[in-house]
């Protein structure tokens, strides 16, 4: 067996080989070269030892006790920044290329009658109907009215007396054109999703 002194190129290949970075023909050629001289073999072994110790060379350092509090504070600050950005957007539905978005943080609620708040979501001008959220405070009531377009209700929270029936959370109601709601009221308060005509005919002005 001949003794072969490794040059810089061989040493570089030995380092790559020890790290598992030589591929294909380069790897085959180098493995053949390793068998031709003990000096090269030793160089590869030396690099392999270094590679094996790379992962354990650093001394583990425990994080400071304040790290958790610092991370939680930073997360809270980022969430607040996000909420501020949402609040800074212009109030009102966001419409883009046929897509409409209304955020939960959008301040669109308006008091239309004492104890009754309305949050418009979409106005269908072609059919004269509006989609909105309606929140009724306990013991509030809406005036009797006649429908100029179909009206739909879906109770999200609480209970509501409408069309002669008591509706609970998850209940749905539809009223056709020409029908009348003589009493719309709630004892405990309610939140409803509504689709209705803003031009319904009011039959009685609330006192």
C-alpha positions in Angstrom: 0.0 0.0 0.0 1.4 3.4 -1.0 1.4 6.4 1.2 -0.4 9.3 -0.4 -0.2 12.8 1.0 -3.5 14.6 0.5 -3.5 17.9 -1.3 -6.0 20.8 -0.6 -8.5 19.4 -3.1 -8.4 15.9 -1.4 -8.8 17.5 2.0 -11.8 19.5 0.8 -13.3 16.3 -0.6 -12.6 14.5 2.6 -14.5 17.2 4.6 -17.5 16.9 2.2 -17.4 13.1 2.3 -17.4 13.1 6.1 -20.5 15.4 6.1 -22.3 13.2 3.6 -22.3 15.9 0.9 -20.5 14.0 -1.9 -22.9 12.4 -4.3 -22.8 10.2 -7.4 -19.6 9.8 -9.3 -17.7 12.2 -7.0 -18.5 10.0 -4.1 -17.5 6.8 -5.9 -14.2 8.3 -7.0 -13.3 9.5 -3.6 -14.1 6.2 -1.9 -11.7 4.5 -4.3 -9.1 7.2 -3.5 -9.5 6.5 0.2 -8.4 2.9 -0.2 -5.2 3.9 -2.0 -3.4 5.6 0.9 -3.6 5.6 4.6 -2.9 9.3 4.9 -6.1 10.1 3.1 -8.0 7.5 5.2 -6.8 9.3 8.4 -7.8 12.7 7.0 -11.3 11.3 6.4 -11.5 9.9 9.9 -10.4 13.2 11.4 -13.1 15.1 9.6 -15.7 12.4 10.6 -14.8 13.0 14.3 -15.2 16.7 13.8 -18.6 16.2 12.1 -19.8 13.9 14.9 -18.9 16.5 17.6 -20.5 19.5 15.8 -23.9 18.8 17.4 -22.6 18.5 20.9 -19.9 21.1 20.9 -22.1 23.9 22.2 -22.9 24.0 25.9 -26.7 24.0 26.5 -27.8 27.3 28.1 -31.1 27.4 29.9 -33.4 30.4 28.8 -33.8 33.2 31.3 -36.9 33.0 33.5 -38.3 36.2 32.0 -38.4 34.8 28.4 -41.9 33.4 28.7 -43.3 36.7 29.9 -41.4 38.6 27.2 -42.8 36.3 24.5 -46.4 36.6 25.8 -46.1 40.4 25.9 -44.8 40.5 22.4 -47.7 38.3 21.2 -50.2 40.5 22.9 -48.6 43.6 21.3 -48.8 42.0 17.8 -52.5 41.1 18.4 -53.3 44.7 19.5 -51.5 46.0 16.4 -53.7 43.7 14.2 -56.9 44.9 15.9 -55.9 48.5 15.5 -55.3 47.9 11.8 -58.8 46.4 11.5 -60.4 49.3 13.4 -58.5 51.8 11.2 -60.2 50.5 8.1 -63.1 52.6 6.8 -66.4 51.5 8.4 -68.8 49.7 6.0 -68.9 46.6 3.9 -65.7 46.0 1.8 -66.6 45.1 -1.8 -64.1 43.9 -4.3 -64.8 42.2 -7.6 -68.1 40.8 -6.5 -67.0 39.8 -3.0 -68.4 41.6 0.1 -66.9 41.4 3.5 -68.2 42.8 6.8 -65.9 42.2 9.9 -67.1 41.6 13.4 -65.1 44.6 14.5 -66.8 46.9 12.0 -68.8 49.5 13.9 -72.0 49.6 11.8 -74.6 49.3 14.6 -77.3 51.9 14.5 -80.3 52.4 16.8 -83.4 52.4 14.7 -85.9 52.4 17.6 -85.4 52.5 21.4 -83.8 49.2 22.3 -83.4 47.9 18.7 -80.0 48.0 17.0 -79.4 47.2 13.3 -76.1 46.3 11.6 -76.5 46.4 7.8 -74.5 43.7 6.0 -75.7 44.1 2.4 -78.3 46.0 0.4 -79.6 44.3 -2.7 -80.8 47.3 -4.7 -82.0 45.2 -7.5 -84.6 43.4 -5.3 -85.0 46.1 -2.6 -83.9 43.8 0.2 -81.4 44.2 3.0 -79.4 41.6 4.9 -78.6 42.7 8.4 -78.1 41.7 12.0 -80.8 42.9 14.5 -80.3 43.1 18.2 -83.3 43.6 20.4 -82.9 44.6 24.1 -85.1 42.8 26.7 -88.8 44.0 26.6 -88.3 45.9 23.3 -90.8 45.7 20.5 -91.0 46.6 16.8 -94.1 48.3 15.3 -96.7 46.3 13.4 -95.9 46.4 9.7 -96.9 45.0 6.3 -94.3 43.3 4.1 -93.6 44.8 0.6 -91.1 42.0 0.0 -90.4 38.5 1.5 -88.9 38.8 5.0 -86.7 36.2 6.7 -85.5 35.7 10.2 -82.9 33.4 11.8 -82.5 33.6 15.6 -78.9 33.5 16.6 -79.3 34.3 20.3 -82.2 34.6 22.8 -85.9 34.4 21.9 -88.3 36.5 19.9 -92.1 36.6 19.5 -93.0 37.1 15.9 -95.8 36.1 13.6 -97.8 34.7 16.5 -95.0 32.3 17.4 -92.1 32.3 20.0 -88.8 31.6 18.2 -85.8 30.2 20.0 -82.1 30.1 19.1 -81.7 28.3 15.8 -85.4 28.9 14.7 -86.2 30.3 11.2 -89.2 32.3 10.0 -90.2 33.6 6.6 -93.1 36.0 5.8 -94.3 36.5 2.2 -95.3 39.7 0.4 -98.5 41.2 1.8 -98.4 39.5 5.1 -98.5 41.4 8.4 -96.4 41.2 11.6 -98.8 42.5 14.3 -96.2 42.1 17.1 -92.5 41.6 17.1 -91.1 41.6 20.6 -88.7 39.9 23.0 -88.8 39.4 26.8 -85.2 38.4 27.3 -83.5 40.0 24.3 -82.4 38.4 21.1 -79.9 38.6 18.1 -81.3 37.8 14.7 -80.0 37.5 11.1 -82.6 39.2 8.9 -83.4 39.6 5.2 -86.1 42.2 4.7 -87.3 45.3 2.7 -86.4 48.7 4.2 -89.7 49.9 2.6 -92.1 47.8 4.7 -95.3 49.6 5.4 -95.5 50.7 9.1 -99.0 50.2 10.4 -98.5 51.8 13.8 -96.0 54.3 15.1 -94.5 53.1 18.4 -95.5 55.3 21.4 
